[in-house]
Amino acid sequence: MPNEQCPWHKSSYSGGSGSCVEVAEGSTTHIRDTQHRAQAELNLPAHEWNALLSILTR
């Protein structure tokens, strides 16, 4: 679960479409839907999150 060392922030990759994602980055990256925060979140090791961003931003 995110804490003071890795707080939630809106992902800069969300754009302005209203379909936003929030992330809390640390040794594990936590990802959740901004509009449905109480629902499940996705948790990835930091290296997997970075690999995903690398692929998506090519």
Contact map, one row per residue, 1 for C-alpha under 8 A:
1110000000000000000000000000010000000000000000000000000000
1111111100000000000000010000010000000000000000000000000000
1111111000000000000000000000000000000000000000000000000000
0111111000000000000000000000000000000000000000000000000000
0111111000000000000000000100000000000000000000000000000000
0111111100000000000000011100000000000000000000000000000000
0111111110000000000000011000000000000000000000000000000000
0100011111000000000001111000000000000000000000000000000000
0000001111100000000001110000000000000000000000000000000000
0000000111110100000111100000000001000000000000000000000000
0000000011111100000111100000000000000000000000000000000000
0000000001111110000000000000000000000000000000000000000000
0000000000111110000000000000000000000000000000000000000000
0000000001111111101110000000000000000000000000000000000000
0000000000011111110100000000000000000000000000000000000000
0000000000000111111100000000000000000000000000000000000000
0000000000000111111100000000000000000000000000000000000000
0000000000000011111100000000000000000000000000000000000000
0000000000000101111110000000000011100000000000000000000000
0000000001100111111111000000000011100000000000000000000000
0000000001100100001111100000001111000000000000000000000000
0000000111100000000111110000001111000000000000000000000000
0000000111100000000011111000111100000000000000000000000000
0100011110000000000001111100111000000000000000000000000000
0000011100000000000000111111110000000000000001000000000000
0000110000000000000000011111100000000000000001000000000000
0000000000000000000000001111100000000000000011000000000000
0000000000000000000000001111110000000000001111000000000000
0000000000000000000000111111111000000000001111001000000000
1100000000000000000000111001111100000000111100000000000000
0000000000000000000011110000111110000000111000000000000000
0000000000000000000011100000011111011011110000000000000000
0000000000000000001111000000001111111000100000000000000000
0000000001000000001111000000000111111000000000000000000000
0000000000000000001100000000000011111000000000000000000000
0000000000000000000000000000000111111110000000000000000000
0000000000000000000000000000000111111111100000000000000000
0000000000000000000000000000000000011111000000000000000000
0000000000000000000000000000000100011111100000000000000000
0000000000000000000000000000000100001111110000000000000000
0000000000000000000000000000011110001011111000000000000000
0000000000000000000000000000011100000001111100000000000000
0000000000000000000000000001111000000000111110000000000000
0000000000000000000000000001110000000000011111011000000000
0000000000000000000000000011100000000000001111111000000000
0000000000000000000000001111100000000000000111111100000000
0000000000000000000000000000000000000000000011111110000000
0000000000000000000000000000000000000000000111111111000000
0000000000000000000000000000100000000000000111111111100000
0000000000000000000000000000000000000000000001111111110000
0000000000000000000000000000000000000000000000111111111000
0000000000000000000000000000000000000000000000011111111100
0000000000000000000000000000000000000000000000001111111110
0000000000000000000000000000000000000000000000000111111111
0000000000000000000000000000000000000000000000000011111111
0000000000000000000000000000000000000000000000000001111111
0000000000000000000000000000000000000000000000000000111111
0000000000000000000000000000000000000000000000000000011111
